[in-house]
Amino acid sequence: MDNPYIKQFPHLMENKKILYVHGFGSSGQSGTVDKIREMLPAATVTAPDLPIHPEEAMELLRTTCDSLKPHLIIGTSMGGMYSEMLRGYDRILVNPALRMADTMHEHGMTGKQVFSNPRQDGIQEFIVTKALVKEYRTMTDRCFDGVDDDERRRVWGLFGDMDTTVNNRALFFSHYPQTVGFHGGHRLNDKTLIHAVMPVIQWIDDKQEHRERPMVYISIDSLRDSHDRPFSSAVKAFCRLFELYNVYIVVAAPSADPSYMAEAQRWIDEFINTPAHNHVIFTNRKDLIYGDYLIDPSADNGAEDFMGTLIKFGDDTFKTWEEIMEYFERLGGQ
C-alpha cells in the first residue's frame, strides 16, 4: 500500500457486519467505503445508496438493519443524523448533521445538485426544493427521541476541530457523553479514518468481545522532550501499542501548579489525540496504579514500586522508542 494512511487491521471486527451511511449528495460507492473495506478486510461492509427523501431513506435503513443486523453502524454528516435514530446498535457518528435543514440552508444546498459519487440507479443530478428542506427539518426533529442509558453507551460522536460545515458537538453532548474531538475537517479522509475512527472501532470491538487487553502506562515524560516535542518515534510507538494493549498516559498532578495538568492535556490532545481519549491519569503515586507495564524515565513518585514491569525509558536497555517497540513486538501483545 503506497498511501501511508491506509493500514489493514486484519483481526478488527472479524466476521462482523458494518453498515455505512453516507452523507448528503454521496452514495454507497464512495471512496470512504472502499477504504473501510480495505482497512477492515475481515469485516463485511454494506453501504446502500440513500434516497433523497428522508422518510424513504429511513425506511430503507431500518429495513437494511432488520435484515443485516449490523454489529456497527458508521454514519457521516447527514448519514450521522440518520444513524443517530437507528436505535439498538453500536454506532459512530462522524460530524453528524443533526440539524440537516439548517445545514442545507446555511450552505446553499438548494436547487440543482450533482451527486459526488456514482449511484447504482445511474442518476447523477437531483433538485433540492424548499419542500424537501422542510422534510429534513421534520425528520431531524425526531433526533434524540427515546434516548436512554443503554443508547448513551452505544453511540460515539466524532467531531473535527476544523469542520466549517457542521458544528453540532454541543448538541450531541447534551444527549450523549461519548464525544471525541479529532484533528480534521468535515470530510472523512484517510487520516481521520486511521487516527480517529479506527481507535473507536477498536474500543467497540473490544466491548462486544468482552476483550481485556494488558495495560500499559506511559509517563508523559517518556513521550515529550525538554522542547515540548515528541521524542523520535514516540507517537508512532504509542499508536502501535494502542493496537495491542490498553494504553494510558500518566501525568503528574502538582498541587502547587494545577496549570501543569491543563498544559499536559493540551499537549496530549495535540500530538496523541483520539487514542488518548479518557486515557489520561493524573497522579503523584505511580505505585498505586494497577497494570502490567509502566514506561517511565525515572523511578520517582512510586514508579520503582509499580506492581507490574517497569520499563525505564532512556536507560541502557531502552534508550529509544524503537528499542521499546522491539521489546513489545517480541511480547506479541502479552
PLY file of the C-alpha trace (Angstrom):
ply
format ascii 1.0
element vertex 334
property float x
property float y
property float z
element edge 333
property int vertex1
property int vertex2
end_header
0.00 0.00 0.00
1.51 3.30 -1.08
-0.83 5.52 0.96
0.64 5.99 4.48
-2.84 6.43 5.90
-4.12 3.11 4.63
-3.36 0.29 7.01
-5.03 -3.04 7.46
-6.41 -4.24 10.78
-6.89 -7.91 9.89
-8.46 -9.02 13.18
-10.58 -5.96 13.96
-14.34 -6.56 13.61
-13.53 -10.06 12.40
-16.55 -11.81 10.84
-18.76 -8.85 11.74
-21.11 -6.70 9.68
-20.77 -2.93 9.34
-23.40 -0.62 7.88
-22.00 2.61 6.43
-24.44 5.51 5.99
-23.15 8.13 3.57
-23.57 11.89 3.60
-25.59 14.36 1.54
-25.18 14.07 -2.23
-22.99 10.98 -1.97
-23.57 7.25 -2.39
-22.56 3.84 -1.15
-19.88 3.78 -3.86
-17.77 6.45 -2.20
-14.04 6.13 -1.74
-14.57 6.11 2.03
-16.41 2.81 1.79
-13.54 1.33 -0.22
-11.05 2.48 2.40
-13.05 1.00 5.28
-13.24 -2.32 3.45
-9.51 -2.20 2.80
-8.68 -1.38 6.43
-11.05 -4.00 7.86
-10.67 -6.96 5.48
-12.26 -9.43 7.91
-15.49 -7.42 8.18
-18.38 -7.16 5.73
-19.26 -3.54 4.90
-22.68 -2.72 3.47
-23.33 0.77 2.10
-26.67 1.39 0.38
-27.45 4.41 -1.78
-29.87 6.57 0.20
-32.99 8.05 -1.38
-33.12 11.83 -1.39
-36.38 11.99 0.56
-35.59 11.42 4.27
-38.63 9.24 5.05
-37.67 6.91 2.22
-34.04 6.89 3.40
-35.04 5.97 6.95
-37.35 3.23 5.72
-34.50 1.77 3.65
-32.07 1.96 6.57
-34.46 0.33 9.02
-35.23 -2.45 6.53
-31.50 -2.93 5.97
-30.85 -3.12 9.72
-33.65 -5.64 10.21
-32.16 -7.97 7.61
-28.45 -7.27 8.10
-28.38 -6.89 11.90
-25.11 -4.93 11.78
-22.62 -5.11 14.62
-21.68 -1.48 13.96
-23.15 1.48 12.09
-20.90 4.31 10.88
-22.64 7.45 9.68
-21.01 10.60 8.34
-22.59 14.06 8.14
-26.19 13.52 7.02
-25.58 9.80 7.48
-24.68 10.56 11.10
-28.10 12.16 11.53
-29.84 9.05 10.21
-27.58 6.74 12.23
-28.41 8.54 15.48
-32.03 7.41 15.04
-31.20 3.75 14.37
-31.72 2.64 17.95
-30.35 -0.60 19.36
-27.00 -0.72 17.54
-23.45 0.37 18.32
-22.88 3.50 16.26
-20.19 6.02 15.35
-21.40 9.41 14.13
-18.72 11.43 12.34
-19.52 15.15 12.16
-23.25 14.37 12.24
-25.58 16.92 10.63
-28.13 16.67 13.42
-29.89 19.78 12.16
-29.74 18.91 8.47
-32.28 21.51 7.31
-30.26 24.29 8.94
-27.08 22.97 7.31
-28.76 22.91 3.89
-29.96 26.49 4.34
-26.64 27.83 5.66
-24.52 26.28 2.89
-26.76 26.83 -0.10
-27.67 23.18 -0.62
-30.78 24.03 -2.62
-31.59 23.97 -6.31
-29.83 21.66 -8.74
-27.29 19.32 -7.11
-24.88 16.77 -8.57
-24.04 13.53 -6.77
-20.37 13.42 -5.81
-20.18 9.66 -6.40
-21.84 7.30 -8.89
-25.06 5.64 -7.81
-26.43 2.23 -8.69
-29.56 3.74 -10.25
-27.39 5.83 -12.59
-28.95 9.13 -11.51
-26.40 11.95 -11.46
-28.44 15.02 -10.54
-31.25 15.96 -8.17
-33.20 19.05 -7.13
-33.46 20.33 -3.57
-36.65 22.34 -3.07
-37.99 24.22 -0.06
-40.42 21.35 0.43
-37.53 18.87 0.61
-35.71 21.05 3.16
-38.91 21.01 5.23
-38.92 17.20 5.05
-35.42 17.16 6.52
-36.45 19.55 9.28
-39.35 17.27 10.19
-37.01 14.28 10.20
-34.33 15.85 12.40
-36.96 16.89 14.92
-37.00 13.19 15.82
-33.32 13.12 16.73
-32.74 12.06 20.34
-36.27 10.65 20.79
-36.20 7.76 23.23
-32.53 8.07 24.16
-31.95 6.04 27.34
-28.88 4.95 29.29
-28.29 1.95 27.01
-28.32 4.18 23.95
-25.92 6.62 25.57
-23.42 3.80 26.00
-23.78 2.66 22.38
-23.21 5.91 20.50
-19.93 7.74 19.84
-19.75 11.21 18.32
-16.55 12.27 16.49
-16.11 15.94 15.69
-13.38 17.54 13.58
-11.77 20.64 15.03
-11.60 22.18 11.53
-15.13 21.37 10.43
-16.63 24.51 8.85
-19.78 22.77 7.59
-21.44 21.37 10.71
-20.96 22.22 14.37
-23.28 20.04 16.44
-20.87 18.86 19.11
-22.55 20.71 21.99
-25.97 19.48 20.86
-24.71 15.90 20.65
-23.01 16.12 24.06
-26.25 17.29 25.66
-27.63 13.79 24.89
-24.59 11.50 24.60
-21.46 11.53 26.81
-19.07 9.75 24.42
-17.92 12.78 22.46
-14.45 12.83 20.89
-12.65 15.59 19.02
-10.15 14.86 16.28
-7.79 16.88 14.08
-9.57 17.27 10.78
-12.36 18.82 8.77
-15.84 17.75 7.75
-14.99 15.09 5.21
-13.92 11.67 6.38
-10.48 11.28 4.80
-7.85 8.56 5.15
-6.02 10.27 8.01
-9.21 10.71 10.02
-10.15 7.10 9.41
-6.93 5.66 10.77
-6.29 8.11 13.62
-9.84 8.84 14.82
-12.35 6.27 13.58
-10.28 3.09 13.90
-9.46 3.67 17.60
-13.16 3.98 18.38
-13.93 0.88 16.34
-11.31 -0.95 18.41
-12.98 0.14 21.66
-16.36 -1.02 20.36
-14.96 -4.35 19.14
-13.26 -4.94 22.50
-16.51 -4.20 24.32
-18.51 -6.54 22.10
-15.97 -9.33 22.57
-15.52 -8.68 26.31
-11.84 -8.43 25.45
-9.47 -7.23 28.17
-6.09 -6.16 26.87
-2.96 -5.98 29.07
-2.47 -2.47 30.44
0.46 -0.23 29.56
1.02 3.07 31.35
3.28 5.65 29.73
4.61 8.64 31.63
4.21 11.81 29.62
7.90 12.46 30.33
8.65 9.42 28.19
6.74 10.93 25.28
7.94 14.55 25.10
11.36 16.13 25.29
12.58 19.31 27.01
11.46 21.35 23.99
7.89 20.09 24.34
8.19 17.99 21.19
7.53 14.24 20.93
10.60 12.04 21.19
11.56 10.33 17.96
9.03 7.60 17.09
7.09 8.21 20.33
3.74 8.92 18.66
4.19 6.07 16.20
5.03 3.73 19.07
2.01 4.90 21.07
-0.31 4.12 18.16
1.22 0.69 17.70
0.93 -0.09 21.41
-2.67 1.07 21.29
-3.45 -1.69 18.78
-2.16 -4.36 21.18
-2.73 -3.00 24.69
-4.96 -0.84 26.82
-2.74 2.25 26.98
-2.89 5.13 29.46
-0.78 8.27 29.79
0.35 9.16 33.31
0.78 12.83 34.23
1.96 14.35 37.50
-0.61 16.31 39.47
1.36 19.04 41.29
-0.94 20.80 43.75
1.22 23.93 43.60
0.80 24.30 39.83
-2.55 22.99 38.58
-1.97 24.69 35.22
0.60 21.97 34.52
-2.19 19.41 34.16
-4.10 21.59 31.70
-0.95 22.15 29.66
-0.21 18.42 29.65
-3.72 17.65 28.44
-3.30 20.22 25.67
-0.09 18.51 24.56
-1.77 15.10 24.57
-4.71 16.43 22.55
-2.32 17.93 20.01
0.03 15.02 19.48
-1.87 11.85 20.51
-5.48 12.94 20.16
-8.24 10.34 19.85
-6.39 7.22 21.14
-5.80 9.05 24.44
-9.48 9.99 24.92
-10.33 9.32 28.58
-6.99 7.50 28.90
-5.05 10.08 30.91
-4.32 9.57 34.61
-3.19 12.42 36.85
-1.37 11.11 39.89
1.71 11.52 42.06
1.55 7.90 43.28
2.55 5.57 40.46
2.85 2.74 42.95
-0.95 2.79 43.30
-1.55 2.23 39.58
-2.68 -1.28 38.73
-1.46 -2.65 35.42
1.07 -4.73 33.53
3.71 -2.26 32.28
4.88 1.25 33.13
7.18 3.16 30.77
8.88 5.93 32.72
12.26 7.72 32.55
12.69 7.67 36.34
11.82 5.67 39.42
10.33 8.68 41.21
6.80 9.13 42.57
6.42 5.44 43.31
7.46 4.19 39.86
10.05 1.86 41.39
7.26 0.21 43.39
4.90 -0.17 40.41
3.22 -3.56 40.72
3.92 -4.58 37.12
7.01 -4.36 34.91
8.85 -1.03 34.96
10.50 -0.09 31.66
12.91 2.79 32.18
12.89 4.91 29.07
16.38 6.25 28.30
18.44 3.68 30.21
20.98 1.36 28.59
18.35 -1.23 27.60
15.64 1.14 26.40
17.43 4.22 25.08
14.91 4.88 22.32
11.30 4.16 21.45
12.50 1.85 18.70
14.08 -0.38 21.36
10.92 -0.28 23.45
8.81 -1.26 20.47
11.18 -4.11 19.63
10.63 -5.39 23.17
6.84 -5.22 22.90
6.80 -6.73 19.42
8.57 -9.76 20.87
5.87 -9.96 23.56
3.20 -10.04 20.86
0.52 -8.34 22.94
1.19 -10.32 26.12
0 1
1 2
2 3
3 4
4 5
5 6
6 7
7 8
8 9
9 10
10 11
11 12
12 13
13 14
14 15
15 16
16 17
17 18
18 19
19 20
20 21
21 22
22 23
23 24
24 25
25 26
26 27
27 28
28 29
29 30
30 31
31 32
32 33
33 34
34 35
35 36
36 37
37 38
38 39
39 40
40 41
41 42
42 43
43 44
44 45
45 46
46 47
47 48
48 49
49 50
50 51
51 52
52 53
53 54
54 55
55 56
56 57
57 58
58 59
59 60
60 61
61 62
62 63
63 64
64 65
65 66
66 67
67 68
68 69
69 70
70 71
71 72
72 73
73 74
74 75
75 76
76 77
77 78
78 79
79 80
80 81
81 82
82 83
83 84
84 85
85 86
86 87
87 88
88 89
89 90
90 91
91 92
92 93
93 94
94 95
95 96
96 97
97 98
98 99
99 100
100 101
101 102
102 103
103 104
104 105
105 106
106 107
107 108
108 109
109 110
110 111
111 112
112 113
113 114
114 115
115 116
116 117
117 118
118 119
119 120
120 121
121 122
122 123
123 124
124 125
125 126
126 127
127 128
128 129
129 130
130 131
131 132
132 133
133 134
134 135
135 136
136 137
137 138
138 139
139 140
140 141
141 142
142 143
143 144
144 145
145 146
146 147
147 148
148 149
149 150
150 151
151 152
152 153
153 154
154 155
155 156
156 157
157 158
158 159
159 160
160 161
161 162
162 163
163 164
164 165
165 166
166 167
167 168
168 169
169 170
170 171
171 172
172 173
173 174
174 175
175 176
176 177
177 178
178 179
179 180
180 181
181 182
182 183
183 184
184 185
185 186
186 187
187 188
188 189
189 190
190 191
191 192
192 193
193 194
194 195
195 196
196 197
197 198
198 199
199 200
200 201
201 202
202 203
203 204
204 205
205 206
206 207
207 208
208 209
209 210
210 211
211 212
212 213
213 214
214 215
215 216
216 217
217 218
218 219
219 220
220 221
221 222
222 223
223 224
224 225
225 226
226 227
227 228
228 229
229 230
230 231
231 232
232 233
233 234
234 235
235 236
236 237
237 238
238 239
239 240
240 241
241 242
242 243
243 244
244 245
245 246
246 247
247 248
248 249
249 250
250 251
251 252
252 253
253 254
254 255
255 256
256 257
257 258
258 259
259 260
260 261
261 262
262 263
263 264
264 265
265 266
266 267
267 268
268 269
269 270
270 271
271 272
272 273
273 274
274 275
275 276
276 277
277 278
278 279
279 280
280 281
281 282
282 283
283 284
284 285
285 286
286 287
287 288
288 289
289 290
290 291
291 292
292 293
293 294
294 295
295 296
296 297
297 298
298 299
299 300
300 301
301 302
302 303
303 304
304 305
305 306
306 307
307 308
308 309
309 310
310 311
311 312
312 313
313 314
314 315
315 316
316 317
317 318
318 319
319 320
320 321
321 322
322 323
323 324
324 325
325 326
326 327
327 328
328 329
329 330
330 331
331 332
332 333
